[in-house]
Amino acid sequence: MSASNGAPLVVFDFDKTIVGCDSDNWVVDAIGATDRFDELLRHLPWNTAIDTMMGELHAQGKSIDDIKAPLRAAPLSPHVVAAIKSAHALGCELRILSDANAFFIDTILHHHGLAAYFSGMDTNPAHVDADGRLRIGPYHEFRDTAAGHGCALPTCPPNMCKGKVMERILQEEEEEAASATAGKGRRRRAVVYLGDGRGDYCPSLKLREGDYVMPRAGYPVWDLVVDSPPRAAVRGWGSFEDLARVLLAIVDGEIARAATEDAAMVVPDCRALVAAPARQEALLPKAVRVPN
């Protein structure tokens, strides 16, 4: 839900944006299955490979706790934690849009006490089945006879087009703004998107003037954004300290902009209220002088 102070909606990628690693690789490396995972990736899409890897680990006797243990140790910068908490305190709604998976993300966020700061999450579904095996599926079904997401951009993997998700988010924002500000002529709140990978380019292109994209410098999305910039304002970041500084500067700027617009809309009403008594006095009957 939109904040009344103009704070933007902030949408985070997860791997290498909130956490300082690729969560899939982090788990696979910690468990000692790197070579096998690399072999699977030679002939399977990433999403299918990580699900297959979880199945093989389960067959080898690895438990869900064995999967959770490295996730709890995944690197998370205190600057990112502070940025999440500060943006939320300032009135931002926070969401996650990630090609990781729900189990990995939930485990990390709950371990650090951050889950409650996010209002929603769009990512690959995951659940533990009755046998105790972690199953990871695609956000957009593409196997067998499924049509897939239909995006032609080569930077989108077959299991997830973040651009399609961003289109839905923006549509929801437009509808909420139209309902909340009917007749007032106000635009929807700004949307800020942060990411690092190739898959983060498509959602960046969906943003519009008045929005912000925060690509991570030195990572694949940076070159894509530089070569063909989106309509949104580009605010780069490199370190997690940069992330916190740049994001909170955007939030402060959007809140200040909204305050200025609100003040401009209030001034005419105030003048009308001040002038009203004079008009009312003109309508009162004047005192009649009575001769002695």
C-alpha positions as CSV (number, residue, x, y, z in Angstrom):
1,M,0.0,0.0,0.0
2,S,1.3,3.5,-0.9
3,A,2.6,5.7,1.9
4,S,1.0,9.1,2.3
5,N,4.4,10.8,2.4
6,G,5.5,10.0,-1.2
7,A,8.0,7.3,-0.2
8,P,8.6,5.0,-3.2
9,L,8.0,1.3,-3.7
10,V,11.4,-0.4,-3.6
11,V,11.9,-3.7,-5.4
12,F,15.0,-5.6,-4.7
13,D,16.7,-8.4,-6.6
14,F,18.2,-10.9,-4.0
15,D,21.4,-12.6,-5.0
16,K,24.4,-10.2,-5.0
17,T,22.0,-7.4,-4.2
18,I,20.6,-8.2,-0.8
19,V,23.0,-11.0,0.0
20,G,26.6,-10.9,-1.2
21,C,26.6,-14.2,-3.1
22,D,24.6,-16.3,-5.5
23,S,22.5,-18.4,-3.0
24,D,22.3,-21.4,-5.3
25,N,26.1,-21.6,-5.7
26,W,26.7,-20.8,-2.1
27,V,24.7,-23.8,-0.9
28,V,26.1,-26.2,-3.6
29,D,29.7,-25.1,-2.8
30,A,29.2,-25.4,0.9
31,I,27.8,-29.0,0.6
32,G,30.7,-30.0,-1.7
33,A,28.6,-30.6,-4.9
34,T,30.1,-27.9,-7.1
35,D,31.5,-30.3,-9.8
36,R,28.2,-32.2,-10.0
37,F,26.2,-28.9,-10.3
38,D,28.5,-27.7,-13.1
39,E,28.0,-30.9,-14.9
40,L,24.2,-30.6,-14.7
41,L,24.4,-27.0,-16.0
42,R,26.0,-28.3,-19.2
43,H,22.7,-29.8,-20.3
44,L,20.0,-28.3,-18.1
45,P,18.6,-24.8,-17.6
46,W,19.7,-23.3,-14.3
47,N,16.3,-23.7,-12.6
48,T,16.0,-27.3,-13.6
49,A,19.6,-28.0,-12.6
50,I,19.2,-26.7,-9.1
51,D,16.0,-28.7,-8.5
52,T,17.8,-31.8,-9.8
53,M,20.7,-31.1,-7.5
54,M,18.4,-30.9,-4.5
55,G,17.0,-34.3,-5.5
56,E,20.4,-35.8,-5.7
57,L,21.5,-34.4,-2.4
58,H,18.3,-35.8,-0.8
59,A,19.1,-39.2,-2.3
60,Q,22.6,-39.0,-0.7
61,G,21.1,-38.5,2.7
62,K,21.4,-34.7,3.0
63,S,18.6,-33.2,5.1
64,I,16.8,-29.9,5.0
65,D,18.9,-28.7,7.9
66,D,22.0,-29.5,5.9
67,I,20.6,-27.1,3.2
68,K,19.6,-24.4,5.8
69,A,23.0,-24.3,7.5
70,P,25.0,-22.6,4.7
71,L,22.0,-20.3,4.0
72,R,22.2,-19.0,7.6
73,A,25.9,-18.3,7.0
74,A,25.4,-16.5,3.7
75,P,27.1,-13.0,3.7
76,L,24.7,-10.1,4.4
77,S,26.2,-6.6,4.7
78,P,25.2,-4.5,7.7
79,H,24.8,-1.6,5.2
80,V,22.1,-3.6,3.4
81,V,20.3,-4.4,6.7
82,A,20.4,-0.7,7.7
83,A,19.1,0.4,4.3
84,I,16.2,-2.0,4.5
85,K,15.2,-0.9,7.9
86,S,15.7,2.8,7.2
87,A,13.7,2.7,3.9
88,H,10.9,0.8,5.7
89,A,10.9,3.3,8.6
90,L,10.6,6.2,6.1
91,G,7.5,4.7,4.7
92,C,8.7,2.7,1.7
93,E,7.0,-0.5,0.7
94,L,9.7,-3.2,0.0
95,R,9.4,-6.2,-2.3
96,I,11.7,-8.9,-3.7
97,L,11.8,-9.9,-7.4
98,S,14.4,-12.7,-7.7
99,D,15.4,-15.6,-9.8
100,A,16.6,-17.4,-6.6
101,N,13.8,-19.4,-4.9
102,A,11.4,-18.9,-2.0
103,F,13.0,-21.5,0.3
104,F,16.5,-20.0,0.1
105,I,15.2,-16.4,0.4
106,D,12.8,-17.1,3.3
107,T,15.5,-19.0,5.2
108,I,18.0,-16.1,5.0
109,L,15.5,-13.3,5.7
110,H,14.0,-15.1,8.7
111,H,17.4,-15.9,10.1
112,H,18.3,-12.2,10.1
113,G,14.9,-11.0,11.2
114,L,14.2,-9.2,8.0
115,A,11.2,-11.1,6.6
116,A,8.6,-8.7,8.1
117,Y,10.1,-5.7,6.3
118,F,8.9,-7.1,2.9
119,S,5.3,-6.9,1.7
120,G,5.7,-9.4,-1.1
121,M,8.1,-11.7,-3.0
122,D,8.1,-12.9,-6.6
123,T,10.5,-15.7,-7.1
124,N,10.7,-19.4,-8.1
125,P,8.4,-21.5,-5.9
126,A,10.0,-24.0,-3.5
127,H,8.7,-26.4,-0.9
128,V,9.7,-29.4,1.1
129,D,7.7,-32.5,0.0
130,A,6.4,-35.3,2.2
131,D,9.8,-37.2,1.8
132,G,11.8,-34.2,3.1
133,R,13.1,-33.4,-0.4
134,L,13.4,-29.7,-1.4
135,R,11.6,-29.1,-4.7
136,I,12.3,-25.9,-6.7
137,G,10.1,-25.0,-9.6
138,P,10.0,-22.3,-12.3
139,Y,8.2,-19.0,-11.8
140,H,7.0,-19.2,-15.4
141,E,6.3,-22.8,-16.4
142,F,8.3,-23.7,-19.5
143,R,8.7,-27.4,-19.5
144,D,6.6,-30.0,-21.4
145,T,3.7,-28.2,-23.2
146,A,3.9,-24.9,-21.2
147,A,4.1,-21.8,-23.4
148,G,6.7,-20.0,-21.1
149,H,6.7,-16.3,-20.4
150,G,6.8,-15.2,-24.1
151,C,9.5,-12.6,-23.7
152,A,11.9,-12.3,-26.6
153,L,14.6,-10.5,-24.7
154,P,17.7,-12.9,-24.7
155,T,18.7,-11.8,-21.2
156,C,15.6,-13.4,-19.6
157,P,16.0,-17.1,-18.6
158,P,13.2,-19.5,-19.6
159,N,11.9,-19.9,-16.1
160,M,11.4,-16.2,-15.3
161,C,10.9,-12.9,-17.0
162,K,11.2,-10.3,-14.4
163,G,9.9,-7.7,-16.9
164,K,6.5,-9.5,-17.0
165,V,6.4,-9.3,-13.3
166,M,7.4,-5.7,-13.2
167,E,4.6,-4.9,-15.8
168,R,2.1,-6.4,-13.4
169,I,3.5,-4.5,-10.4
170,L,3.4,-1.2,-12.3
171,Q,-0.2,-1.9,-13.4
172,E,-1.2,-2.5,-9.8
173,E,0.5,0.8,-8.9
174,E,-1.4,2.7,-11.6
175,E,-4.7,1.2,-10.5
176,E,-4.1,2.0,-6.8
177,A,-3.0,5.5,-7.6
178,A,-6.1,6.1,-9.8
179,S,-8.4,4.9,-7.0
180,A,-6.7,6.8,-4.2
181,T,-6.2,10.1,-6.0
182,A,-9.3,10.3,-8.2
183,G,-9.7,13.8,-9.6
184,K,-6.5,15.1,-7.9
185,G,-4.2,14.7,-10.9
186,R,-1.4,13.0,-9.0
187,R,0.8,10.3,-10.5
188,R,1.6,7.0,-8.8
189,R,4.5,6.8,-6.4
190,A,7.9,6.2,-7.9
191,V,9.3,2.7,-8.2
192,V,12.9,1.9,-7.5
193,Y,14.5,-1.3,-8.8
194,L,17.9,-2.7,-7.7
195,G,19.7,-5.5,-9.4
196,D,23.0,-6.9,-10.7
197,G,22.4,-9.6,-13.3
198,R,21.4,-10.0,-16.9
199,G,17.8,-10.9,-15.9
200,D,17.5,-7.5,-14.1
201,Y,17.7,-5.6,-17.4
202,C,14.2,-6.5,-18.6
203,P,12.4,-5.1,-15.6
204,S,14.6,-2.0,-15.8
205,L,13.2,-1.3,-19.3
206,K,9.6,-1.4,-18.0
207,L,10.2,1.5,-15.6
208,R,9.2,4.9,-16.7
209,E,10.1,8.6,-16.2
210,G,9.9,9.3,-12.5
211,D,11.1,5.8,-11.6
212,Y,14.7,4.8,-10.7
213,V,16.8,1.8,-11.7
214,M,19.9,1.0,-9.5
215,P,22.2,-1.3,-11.5
216,R,25.3,-2.6,-9.8
217,A,28.4,-1.3,-11.4
218,G,30.8,-4.0,-12.7
219,Y,28.1,-6.6,-13.0
220,P,26.2,-7.7,-16.2
221,V,23.2,-5.4,-15.8
222,W,25.5,-2.4,-15.7
223,D,26.8,-2.8,-19.2
224,L,23.3,-3.5,-20.6
225,V,21.9,-0.3,-19.0
226,V,24.9,1.8,-20.1
227,D,24.6,0.5,-23.7
228,S,20.8,1.0,-23.9
229,P,19.5,3.1,-21.0
230,P,15.9,2.7,-19.8
231,R,13.5,5.7,-19.4
232,A,13.9,5.6,-15.6
233,A,16.6,7.6,-14.0
234,V,19.8,5.5,-13.5
235,R,21.5,5.6,-10.2
236,G,24.5,3.2,-10.0
237,W,26.1,1.5,-7.0
238,G,29.1,-0.7,-6.5
239,S,29.6,-1.6,-2.8
240,F,26.8,-2.3,-0.3
241,E,27.7,1.0,1.4
242,D,26.9,2.7,-1.9
243,L,23.6,0.8,-2.1
244,A,22.5,2.2,1.2
245,R,23.6,5.8,0.4
246,V,22.1,5.9,-3.1
247,L,18.8,4.3,-2.1
248,L,18.2,6.5,0.9
249,A,19.1,9.6,-1.1
250,I,16.4,8.6,-3.6
251,V,13.9,8.0,-0.8
252,D,14.6,11.3,0.8
253,G,14.3,13.1,-2.5
254,E,10.9,11.5,-3.3
255,I,9.5,12.4,0.1
256,A,10.7,16.0,-0.3
257,R,9.2,16.2,-3.8
258,A,5.8,14.9,-2.5
259,A,5.9,17.4,0.3
260,T,6.5,20.3,-2.1
261,E,3.6,19.1,-4.3
262,D,1.3,18.9,-1.3
263,A,2.2,22.4,-0.2
264,A,1.5,23.8,-3.6
265,M,-1.9,22.2,-3.6
266,V,-2.8,23.4,-0.1
267,V,-1.9,27.1,-0.7
268,P,-5.0,28.1,-2.7
269,D,-7.3,26.5,-0.1
270,C,-5.6,28.4,2.7
271,R,-6.1,31.7,0.9
272,A,-9.7,31.0,0.4
273,L,-10.1,30.3,4.1
274,V,-8.4,33.5,5.0
275,A,-10.5,35.6,2.7
276,A,-13.8,34.0,3.7
277,P,-14.4,36.1,6.9
278,A,-14.2,39.4,4.9
279,R,-16.9,38.2,2.5
280,Q,-19.1,37.1,5.3
281,E,-18.8,40.4,7.1
282,A,-19.9,42.2,3.9
283,L,-23.2,40.2,4.1
284,L,-24.0,41.2,7.7
285,P,-26.6,44.0,8.2
286,K,-25.0,47.3,9.1
287,A,-25.9,49.0,12.3
288,V,-28.7,51.6,12.0
289,R,-28.1,54.9,13.7
290,V,-31.2,55.8,15.8
291,P,-31.8,59.5,16.4
292,N,-32.2,60.6,20.1
